[in-house]
Amino acid sequence: MDEEVVKAYESLVWWTVRSFRLSEADAEDAVQNTWLRLLEHLPDIRDPQRLGGWLTTVARRECLRLLRTGRREIVGLPQEQDAPDERAPQPERVAVENTMNELLWRHVDELPAPAGSLLKVLSGSRAPGYAEFARTVDMPIGSIGPTRMRTLRKLRSRLEGDGLGAYAWH
């Protein structure tokens, strides 16, 4: 690559990268990667008059890539393809949550018939409205809310009796 090209467009590339307000190290990476992309695509450049626009576009894409991935690319080293997803739930936490869910539903199953079924039906993903539920179980609509609250309090006290109340309600 010609030194004159670098001198002619260096300010433009830096100005573009600095507009993204990256850290100094990331900004340097973005600039370096922009020049590297030019070297890789030099044979593909057909219109030298459009080189400034091409460099600006590449610099923006490099900045966006750094912002999106949150990590810097080290040229020459393979990227980790099998890196664990840090947002994925940890296996230990999943196991504890599964155990807690099983315990919770076991306690719900032990509740007396109208209260237990009320919680099961109204906790489902396809829970009916109070009016429909009242018609189905032949219960006054005005007693559903208070019954539900009493049942939840009873369930909570049972879980707290097992020493699990604080975990189950957070």
N, C-alpha and C positions, 0 to 999 in steps of 0.2 A: 504494500500500500504506500502511496506517495506521501511524503511528509507534508507537502503543500495541502493535501486534502485534509489532513488532521488539523493543521493550523487554520485552515479556512472554516472548518466546521466545529472545532473544539468548543468554542463559546456557545454555539447553538445547542450542542449536546448537553453541556453542563447546565445551561439555563433551563432546558427542558426537564432535566433530572431534578434540579433544585426546586422546581415548582411543585414537586411531590412531597417536599419536606421530609425526606428520608434521613436516617442517621448518616453521619459522614461515611461510615464503612459501607453501608448499603448504597449510598449515592456513588461511591467509587466503584462498587461492583456493577451498578447499572451502567455507568459510563464505559467501564472496561468491557462489559458484555455487549454493549452497543457496537463498539469497535470490532469486537470479535465476530459479531454477526455480519458486519460489513466485509470482513475478510472472507468469511464463509460464502457470502453471496456476491462477491465482487464480479465473478464472471456473469452473473445474472443481471447486472445493472446495464440497462440499455440506453437510458437517457440521463447523462451526467447532470443535466440542468435540474433534474428532480432529486438529486442526491440529498439536498437539505431536507426536503419533505420526508424522504425515505428514512433518514437518520432520526428525525424527530419522531416519526411513528415507531421506529424500533426502540428508541429510548423510552417512550411512553409505555410500550408493552413490557419492557424490562422492569420498569418501576412498578407497574401493576402486578407483574408476576411476583416480584419481591413482597409487595404488600399482601397479595393473596396467599402466598405460601408461608410467609413469615419466616423464611429461612433463606440463607444465602447459598448460592450455588458455588461449589468449588470445581473449577474447570479441570477436567482430567480425571476426576474421581467419580465413580458411578454413584448415582443417586440411590438412596435407600428406597426400594420398592415395597418392602415388607415391614416398614416402620409401623408400630401399633398406633391405632387411632386414639389419641389422648382423650377424645370426647366420648369414646365408648365406655360403657359401664364396666367397672372392675369386677372380675369374677367373684371376689370375696363379697362385694356389696350385693351382687346379684343373688348369691347363695343366701345371704342374710335376709334380703327382701323376700325371697321365695319362702323361706322358713316362716317369716313374720306373716306373710299372706296366708299360708296354710294354718297357722295358729289363730289368726283373726277369724277365718271362715269356720274353723272348728268351733270357736266360741259362738259365732252366729248360729251355727247348727244346733247348739245346745240351748238356745233361747226358746221360750215357750212359743207354741205354734203361731198365734197371730203376729207377735212381735218379730219373730225370726223371719217369717215369710214376708212381712212388710219390708224389712231391711233388704232382703234378697231381691225382691221385685223392684224396689225403688232405687237400688244401687246398680242395677244392670245397665248395660250400654243402651238398651232399648226400653228404658223405664217409662211406664205410662204416666200420664198426668194424674194429679190427685183425683179428679172427677172420674176418670176411667177406672182407676184403682178402686175407688169407693164403690162404684157400681159392681165391679167384679167380685169383691169380697163382702159386699153388703155391709159396708161400714159408713157411718156418717162422715161426710167430707171434712167437717170441722174437727173431727177427732184424729185424723191422720197425722197432722203436724205434731200435736202434743204426744201422741203415742210414739211417734218416731223419735222425738227428743228424749222421752223416758227410756226408750229402748237403747238409744245411743249412750245415755248416761250409765245404764246398767252394764252395757258392753264395755264401756271405758273402765268402770270399777273392777270388772272381772279381769281385764287386761292388766290394770295396775296391781291387782292382787297377785298376778303372775310376775310382777316386776317389769312389765313391758309397756306400760302406759305411755311413758315419755317418748319412747321410740315410735310407737304406733300412731301417735297423734301429731307428729312433726313431718 
